[in-house]
């Protein structure tokens, strides 16, 4: 990797070395980033920017949907929520409605915060297990 853009090298390394749980956190944080950018674009009447950032959010939600383990019962409810959020993003894009983006943002924050707790619990369990060994 070229040192011309050290930030890109760092970002690439962070993704390739992250544990699966941390990758999911990155996806949720990416959603929040693009939702904020889409809301700003709506305020600034930058419809191209709004569309681009909503599509980026939808792509991340699609990735979250694809990675769900459907053998776990809660995954069915999560799939429904992701489908709902995707539908709301489409509406927000068509209507230029930032309040719909606020709704999706609240769900993503809740999912991200819950997932962050899961990652911390797993990390503590792994760490305490390695101390006993």
JOMOGI-V665058 format. One record per run of one state. SS is the DSSP state (2 for helix, 1 for strand, 0 for the rest). FROM is the first residue (numbers start at 1). LEN is the number of residues. If there is no record, write none. Layout:
ss,from,len
SS,FROM,LEN
SS,FROM,LEN
//
This chain:
ss,from,len
0,1,2
2,3,15
0,18,2
2,20,24
0,44,3
2,47,20
0,67,6
2,73,23
0,96,2
2,98,35
0,133,1
//
